[in-house]
Amino acid sequence: MRSFAAVLAALPAAAVALLAGVPAVAAAPVPGAPVPGVSGSAATPAAATAGSAAAPAAATAGASPSATVKVTGCTEGLDLAQRSVTFEGRMRPIAGTVTMGLRFVLQAQTPGDPRWRHVTADGFDRWLPSAPGVRRYTYAKTVRSLLAPASYRATVRFRWLDADGQVLDQDDAVSAVCIQDDLRPDLVPRRIDVQPAAGDTGQHRYGVLVRNAGATASGAFGVRLDVPGLPSATATATALGSGESRVVTVTAPACAPGDTVTAVVDPAGLVDEADEDANAVSVACPE
């Protein structure tokens, strides 16, 4: 099972930067090869669009009718490689325009920090100029291998230049937010019911109620039952769907009245969970 820290260690530098709050240094791309994590495509002169939209376009905040930015794709996934967001900036010339330019800035927000933080990513934070004389300029930027849970947006600055390269006007816009939820399962033990086993065997039957509070099925998992001073016992359960609950029965040595009995879900760490810190529950052995 990968811990959350291990997941962070495997992330691209641009994604890790959003938690650290410091700029990341992107590795230099191999000439002619795609850059992992970030890609962009510019529209050809007079083209109506660039790229393909993976989701309905979201509204732009703050842009003029001559400049907009939209989220054209926001893909969630259980695995890091499945998660991506695509931003698309569009411009039209104003009077006197010869060339146009836009600059994407990537920002991210995590549940533990409501502030939007700047994320350094290859291809962002630099001006992307159009060819001279185009009737519409469209440029798309895709960021892959996104950290979850987190939210992402782009702020875009647009500028219009004359034949001498002087700025005629400029504008700013903020995209809608792409939310990346944590889609991992989350096994949570709720309670332990203690019943004597049939016959005088010196054992009890411990019924452990387990709920999957996560967004996806868990796969098979184990439940360990700990009684003070006695050997632990383990039972195995089949996959538990999102939102489902099940009682897993573990036969273990009988506890003495007042002993603290503890059940631990997924003690071997085989299930990659959204929260690894809520896998145990304890009760007092009944009289």
C-alpha positions in Angstrom: 0.0 0.0 0.0 1.3 3.5 -0.8 1.2 6.0 2.0 0.1 9.5 1.3 3.7 10.6 1.7 4.8 8.1 -0.8 2.2 9.3 -3.3 3.6 12.9 -2.9 7.1 11.6 -3.5 6.1 10.2 -6.8 4.4 13.3 -8.0 5.8 15.7 -10.6 7.6 18.6 -9.1 4.9 21.0 -10.3 2.3 19.1 -8.3 4.4 18.8 -5.1 5.0 22.6 -5.2 1.3 23.3 -4.4 1.8 21.7 -0.9 5.2 23.1 -0.2 4.2 26.6 -1.3 7.5 27.1 -3.1 8.3 27.1 -6.8 9.2 23.8 -8.4 12.0 23.4 -10.9 10.8 21.7 -14.0 13.2 19.3 -15.7 14.4 20.4 -19.1 12.4 18.6 -21.8 14.1 16.5 -24.4 14.0 18.4 -27.7 11.1 17.2 -29.8 9.6 15.1 -27.0 6.4 15.9 -25.1 6.8 17.4 -21.6 5.4 15.1 -18.9 2.6 16.7 -16.9 2.0 19.8 -19.1 1.2 20.2 -22.7 0.0 23.1 -24.9 -1.3 23.6 -28.4 -1.7 26.9 -30.2 -4.3 27.7 -32.8 -3.2 28.3 -36.3 -4.0 31.8 -37.8 -7.7 32.4 -38.4 -8.6 29.0 -36.8 -11.8 28.9 -34.9 -10.6 26.5 -32.2 -7.6 24.5 -31.0 -7.8 21.0 -29.5 -10.8 19.2 -28.3 -13.0 19.8 -25.3 -13.4 17.0 -22.8 -16.1 18.7 -20.8 -18.6 21.5 -21.2 -16.8 24.9 -21.2 -16.9 26.8 -17.9 -17.6 30.5 -17.5 -14.8 33.0 -17.4 -14.5 35.5 -14.6 -13.1 39.0 -15.3 -12.4 38.8 -19.1 -13.6 41.2 -21.8 -15.7 39.9 -24.8 -12.4 39.9 -26.7 -10.7 37.5 -24.3 -11.8 34.4 -22.4 -10.4 31.4 -20.5 -12.4 28.2 -20.0 -11.9 24.8 -18.5 -12.4 22.5 -21.4 -11.5 19.3 -19.6 -11.4 18.1 -16.0 -10.7 14.4 -15.7 -10.8 12.7 -12.3 -9.3 9.3 -11.6 -8.3 6.9 -8.9 -4.8 6.7 -10.2 -2.4 9.7 -10.5 -1.9 9.3 -14.2 -5.6 9.5 -14.9 -6.1 13.0 -13.5 -5.8 16.1 -15.7 -7.2 19.5 -16.4 -7.2 21.5 -19.7 -7.5 25.3 -19.8 -8.2 27.2 -23.0 -7.6 30.9 -23.6 -9.1 32.7 -26.6 -8.6 36.2 -27.9 -9.8 38.4 -30.7 -8.0 41.4 -32.0 -9.0 44.9 -31.1 -8.5 48.0 -33.3 -4.8 48.4 -34.3 -3.8 44.9 -33.2 -1.0 43.2 -35.1 -0.1 40.4 -32.6 -1.7 39.1 -29.5 -0.2 37.2 -26.5 -1.4 35.4 -23.4 0.2 34.0 -20.3 -1.2 31.2 -18.2 -0.6 31.0 -14.4 -1.5 27.7 -12.7 -2.9 27.9 -9.1 -4.0 25.1 -6.7 -5.8 24.8 -3.5 -5.9 21.9 -1.0 -8.5 21.0 1.7 -6.0 21.9 4.4 -5.2 25.3 3.0 -7.9 27.5 1.5 -5.5 29.9 -0.1 -4.8 29.7 -3.8 -1.1 29.0 -4.3 1.0 29.6 -7.4 2.3 26.4 -8.9 5.3 26.5 -11.2 4.8 24.3 -14.3 6.6 24.0 -17.6 4.9 26.1 -20.3 3.2 28.4 -17.7 4.2 31.8 -16.5 5.5 32.9 -19.9 4.1 34.9 -22.8 2.8 32.9 -25.7 2.6 35.2 -28.8 0.4 34.7 -31.8 1.4 35.0 -35.4 0.8 38.5 -36.9 -2.6 39.3 -38.3 -4.6 36.3 -37.0 -8.4 36.9 -36.6 -8.6 34.7 -33.5 -5.9 33.3 -31.2 -6.6 30.2 -29.2 -4.2 28.3 -26.9 -4.8 25.3 -24.7 -2.8 24.1 -21.8 -3.1 20.6 -20.2 -1.8 19.6 -16.8 -1.6 15.9 -16.0 -0.8 13.8 -12.9 -2.7 16.0 -10.6 -2.6 15.6 -6.9 -5.9 14.8 -5.1 -7.7 16.0 -3.2 -7.1 19.4 -4.6 -8.6 22.1 -6.8 -7.0 23.8 -9.8 -7.6 27.0 -11.8 -5.7 29.2 -14.2 -5.4 32.9 -14.3 -4.6 34.3 -17.7 -3.3 37.7 -18.8 -4.0 38.8 -22.3 -2.4 41.6 -24.2 -2.8 43.2 -27.6 0.2 44.7 -29.5 0.6 47.1 -32.4 3.1 46.9 -35.3 5.8 48.4 -33.1 5.3 45.8 -30.4 3.7 48.4 -28.1 0.9 47.2 -25.8 -2.4 48.6 -26.9 -4.4 47.0 -24.1 -4.3 44.1 -21.6 -6.8 42.1 -19.6 -7.0 39.4 -17.0 -9.3 36.5 -16.5 -9.7 33.6 -14.0 -10.9 30.2 -15.1 -13.5 28.1 -13.4 -12.2 25.5 -10.9 -11.3 21.9 -11.7 -12.0 19.8 -8.5 -10.0 16.6 -8.1 -11.6 14.5 -5.4 -9.8 11.7 -3.5 -11.5 8.7 -5.0 -9.8 6.1 -2.9 -11.7 3.8 -0.5 -11.8 4.5 3.2 -12.4 1.6 5.6 -13.7 2.7 9.0 -14.6 0.3 11.9 -17.7 1.6 13.6 -18.3 -0.8 16.6 -17.5 -4.2 18.1 -20.2 -6.5 19.4 -19.0 -9.3 21.7 -20.8 -12.6 22.0 -19.6 -15.9 23.7 -18.8 -18.6 21.1 -20.9 -21.7 21.1 -19.7 -24.2 23.7 -17.2 -23.8 26.5 -14.2 -23.0 24.2 -12.7 -20.0 25.9 -13.4 -17.9 22.9 -15.8 -15.1 21.9 -17.2 -14.1 18.6 -16.5 -10.4 17.9 -18.7 -8.8 15.3 -16.9 -5.7 13.8 -19.0 -3.3 11.8 -17.0 -1.9 9.0 -18.1 0.9 6.6 -16.4 2.0 3.4 -16.7 5.8 3.6 -14.6 6.3 0.5 -15.6 6.9 -3.1 -14.6 3.5 -4.6 -14.7 -0.2 -3.7 -12.0 -1.4 -1.3 -11.0 -4.9 -2.5 -10.5 -7.7 0.0 -9.3 -6.6 3.5 -8.5 -8.1 6.8 -9.7 -7.4 10.4 -7.5 -8.1 13.4 -8.9 -8.5 16.9 -6.6 -7.7 19.8 -7.4 -8.8 23.4 -4.9 -7.8 26.1 -2.4 -10.5 27.0 -3.8 -12.9 24.4 -2.9 -13.8 20.8 -4.5 -11.7 18.1 -6.9 -13.2 15.7 -7.7 -12.2 12.1 -10.6 -12.6 9.7 -10.7 -11.8 6.0 -13.5 -9.9 4.2 -14.4 -9.5 0.6 -14.5 -6.2 -1.2 -16.7 -3.5 0.3 -18.4 -1.1 -2.1 -18.5 2.7 -1.6 -21.0 3.6 1.1 -21.5 -0.1 2.1 -21.3 -1.5 5.6 -20.7 -5.1 6.8 -20.2 -7.0 10.0 -17.0 -9.0 9.9 -16.9 -11.7 12.5 -13.6 -12.6 14.2 -13.4 -15.6 16.6 -10.7 -14.8 19.2 -9.8 -15.6 22.8 -12.4 -14.5 25.3 -11.8 -11.2 26.9 -12.1 -10.5 30.6 -14.8 -8.1 31.8 -13.5 -4.5 31.6 -10.6 -5.4 29.2 -10.1 -3.1 26.2 -10.8 -4.9 23.0 -9.5 -3.4 19.8 -10.3 -4.1 16.2 -8.0 -3.0 13.4 -9.2 -2.9 9.8 -6.6 -3.6 7.1 -3.8 -4.3 9.5 -1.5 -5.4 6.7 -1.9 -2.1 4.8 -3.1 -3.8 1.6 -5.8 -1.2 0.8 -4.7 2.3 -0.3 -7.1 4.4 1.6 -8.0 8.1 1.7 -7.5 8.1 5.5 -5.2 5.7 7.1 -5.6 7.1 10.6 -9.1 5.9 11.3 -8.7 2.2 11.1 -9.1 1.1 14.7 -12.0 1.0 17.2 -12.0 -0.1 20.8 -14.6 -1.2 23.3 -14.7 -2.5 26.9 -15.3 -6.2 27.3 -18.8 -6.5 28.7 -19.6 -8.1 32.0 
